[in-house]
Amino acid sequence: MVTSVDDDASVRSALHAGARGYLVAADADADQVLRGVQVVANGEVIVGRSVAGRLPALFGPLGGHVPYPFPQLTAREQQVLERIAAGKSNLAIARDLALAPKTISNRVSAVLGKLGVTDRAQAIVLARDAGLGRG
């Protein structure tokens, strides 16, 4: 994200919504913007100088609340992913959440798309690497 907005609430909201970069236009020249695009394309995260110094204050002290590892997912998609990571079938997830199996199938497709994976096995690996599905 390249923006002119530099307030804490906007930075926090953008990063929680899944932005993998946050550069303030007033602080970023063309080379920095190009580097930002390359960094994000490589799966990394970048923030500008004005934001970097404020990150601890924006997200609280270490040891506090740990944010959900996949903020791009809705609350219901998070529930579905946690059950996928635990090895549950769509039918079992539907029973757990009192939803129709077709609804779960749609949610699973949405989760896979948002995680950028092509199948359930890849989603399980990502989720378990992030600590989900173990309890």
C-alpha positions in Angstrom: 0.0 0.0 0.0 1.3 3.4 -0.9 -0.7 6.1 0.7 -0.6 9.7 2.0 -2.3 8.6 5.2 0.0 8.1 8.2 -2.2 7.9 11.2 -1.9 4.9 13.6 -5.5 3.7 13.1 -5.1 3.5 9.3 -1.7 1.7 9.5 -3.1 -0.8 12.0 -6.3 -1.4 10.0 -4.4 -1.9 6.7 -1.9 -4.4 8.2 -4.7 -6.2 10.1 -6.6 -6.4 6.8 -3.7 -8.1 5.1 -1.6 -5.4 3.6 1.9 -6.7 3.2 3.4 -3.3 2.7 2.8 0.2 4.0 4.7 3.1 2.5 3.8 6.7 3.1 4.1 8.6 -0.2 5.7 11.7 1.4 8.6 9.5 2.6 9.0 7.1 -0.4 10.7 8.0 -3.6 10.2 6.0 -6.8 13.0 3.6 -6.0 11.5 2.8 -2.6 8.1 2.2 -4.1 9.6 -0.2 -6.7 11.6 -2.0 -3.9 8.3 -2.3 -1.9 6.5 -3.9 -4.8 9.4 -6.4 -5.3 9.6 -7.2 -1.6 5.8 -7.9 -1.3 5.9 -9.9 -4.6 8.6 -12.1 -2.9 6.2 -12.8 0.0 7.9 -10.4 2.5 6.6 -7.4 4.4 7.8 -3.8 4.1 6.9 -0.7 6.0 8.3 2.8 5.6 10.6 4.6 8.0 7.8 6.6 9.6 5.8 3.5 10.3 8.6 1.2 11.3 9.5 3.1 14.5 5.9 3.0 15.6 5.2 -0.7 15.1 5.7 -1.8 18.7 3.2 0.8 19.9 0.8 0.0 17.1 0.6 -3.7 18.0 1.2 -3.7 21.7 3.9 -5.3 23.8 5.4 -8.8 23.0 3.7 -11.5 25.1 0.4 -9.8 24.9 -2.5 -10.8 22.6 -1.2 -12.8 19.7 -3.0 -11.8 16.5 -4.5 -14.5 14.3 -2.0 -15.6 11.8 -4.3 -15.2 8.8 -6.0 -11.8 9.3 -7.5 -11.9 5.7 -9.9 -14.6 6.8 -13.3 -13.8 8.3 -14.2 -15.2 11.7 -16.2 -18.0 10.2 -13.4 -18.8 7.7 -11.0 -18.9 10.7 -13.2 -21.5 12.4 -13.3 -23.6 9.2 -9.5 -23.4 8.8 -8.9 -24.5 12.4 -11.0 -27.5 11.8 -9.3 -28.3 8.4 -6.0 -28.1 10.2 -7.3 -30.6 12.8 -8.0 -33.0 10.0 -11.8 -32.8 9.9 -13.8 -33.5 6.8 -16.3 -31.0 5.4 -19.2 -33.0 6.8 -17.6 -33.0 10.3 -17.0 -29.3 10.0 -20.6 -28.7 8.9 -21.8 -30.7 12.0 -19.5 -28.7 14.3 -20.7 -25.4 13.0 -24.3 -26.3 12.4 -24.1 -25.3 8.7 -25.0 -27.1 5.5 -22.2 -29.1 3.9 -22.5 -26.9 0.7 -21.8 -23.8 2.9 -18.7 -25.4 4.3 -17.6 -26.4 0.8 -17.9 -22.7 -0.2 -16.1 -21.5 2.9 -13.2 -24.0 2.2 -12.9 -22.6 -1.3 -12.8 -19.1 0.1 -10.1 -20.1 2.6 -8.0 -21.8 0.0 -8.2 -18.7 -2.3 -7.4 -16.3 0.5 -4.4 -18.4 1.6 -3.2 -18.6 -2.0 -3.1 -22.4 -1.9 -4.5 -24.9 -4.4 -5.6 -27.7 -2.1 -6.5 -28.7 1.4 -3.2 -30.3 2.1 -1.3 -27.1 1.4 -3.8 -25.3 3.7 -3.2 -27.8 6.5 0.6 -27.3 6.2 0.2 -23.5 6.4 -2.2 -23.7 9.3 -0.2 -26.2 11.3 3.0 -24.2 10.7 1.1 -21.2 12.2 0.1 -23.3 15.2 -3.4 -24.2 14.3 -5.1 -27.6 14.5 -3.2 -28.9 17.5 -5.7 -28.7 20.2 
